[in-house]
Amino acid sequence: MFRKPLVLILLAVFAAVSMQSAADSAKRAKVGEKFIDFTARTVNKEKFVFSQAIKGKTCILKFGALWCGWCEKMWPELKKVHDEMGDKVVIVEVDLLNPSRGETEEKVRASVKRKKTPWEVVLDKGDVAKIYLPPRSGIPHSVVIGPDGIVKTRISGYRKYEDLKPLLEAIINGEPLPGTVGAVFPDFTLKDLSGNEFHLYERLKKGPVVIKFGATWCGPCQKLHEPLTKLYEKYRKKASIVEIDLIDPRRGETVEKVREYNEKLGTKYPVLLDYKFEVFGHTQATSIPVTLVIDKYHRISAKFVGVVGYDDIEAALKKAFAAKKPKKKRKK
């Protein structure tokens, strides 16, 4: 006889949880949407209002802590951004206080004073993190907001100034973000397994280039061997089909292993070697396989993360063949 009241109570609890989850979700900042304002305290115990600090500029909202080695390593890179782009870029650092890990206000305040940090450092016990950090997110984690107040992208982990600069310039100029469709892919030169050099921009004079990033240890990467072979056999006279293998001895990915593996498969298209992941870094991807189709104007025409079939790559390649020269933006 207690079943009906019990059911009603459970339904009420579930409804309350659902409403709370919806409320929490609504308060989370999302890429492509307007930033969410917040107030906090600075290390100098002053009131900080985020919207007032942005002032219509591009903003890097960086989350970190003193105990995080990569967070501290990123400080000089942010200093370069501040020194070189400070007229257009605002940096706001959010320190995640955690006494159990020794992250106290006093230590943060002393660190800011010792390093002479030139940007605002605010203290957070979790309120700001709930808005801007994804669940179970690691640090350092940065959120980049454009001058229009829209959250443009997230940056997980450590980044050098050389990585941050083109991203920030694209946001400031209203251009596609690096590594996304429509963005210019930087030129590079890599050697293949035979020692021959492959120059991207030179090859683009011939026609579009299809690049697959992968490794022999990556199972999903191997599923692209057949579609790439078919593309190479059909389009090799007017396009370039190549694979870039990410050499990493720590994972057993050596040149010898790559050579042996591709000889066994009878790979017909060139396999290039990326020793420092420098070219792969330009994709802004965090996993492999990644396949890019680049048109003759150096732009990324298509980007596929994960396994992709022949038909999809061929359709993207045909689109790249038909690419038109981009119009130059008029200077305001």
Secondary structure, DSSP 4 states (H G I P E B T S, - for coil): --HHHHHHHHHHHHHHHHHHHHHHHHTS--TTSB----EEEETTS-EEEHHHHHTTSEEEEEEE-TT-HHHHHTHHHHHHHHHHHTTTEEEEEEEE-BGGGTB-HHHHHHHHHHHT--SEEEEESSHHHHHHSPTT--SSEEEEE-TTSBEEEEEES---HHHHHHHHHHHHHT-PPTTSTTSBPPP-EEEBTTS-EEEHHHHHTTS-EEEEEE-TT-HHHHTTHHHHHHHHHHHTTTSEEEEEEE-BGGGTB-HHHHHHHHHHHT--S-EEEESSSHHHHTTT-SSS-EEEEE-TTSBEEEEEES---HHHHHHHHHHHHT--PPPPPPP-
